[in-house]
Amino acid sequence: MIYILHSEKLESFHLCLLLKAILCISYNSQLWQNKYF
């Protein structure tokens, strides 16, 4: 039971990291577009 809860926490943590990475990448690409286009 504890193990399942732990893995769920890990999954949500990785999802959060993934979301932040995607936001960061899209923000950077927007900056690039504003600079050069």
For each residue, the residues with C-beta under 8 A, 3 or more apart:
1: 4 5
2: 5 6
3: 6 7
4: 1 7 8
5: 1 2 8 9
6: 2 3 9 10
7: 3 4 10 11
8: 4 5 11 12
9: 5 6 12 13
10: 6 7 13 14
11: 7 8 14 15
12: 8 9 15 16
13: 9 10 16 17
14: 10 11 17 18
15: 11 12 18 19
16: 12 13 19 20
17: 13 14 20 21
18: 14 15 21 22
19: 15 16 22 23
20: 16 17 23 24
21: 17 18 24 25
22: 18 19 25 26
23: 19 20 26 27
24: 20 21 27 28
25: 21 22 28 29
26: 22 23 29 30
27: 23 24 30 31
28: 24 25 31 32
29: 25 26 32 33
30: 26 27 33 34
31: 27 28 34 35
32: 28 29 35 36
33: 29 30 36 37
34: 30 31 37
35: 31 32
36: 32 33
37: 33 34
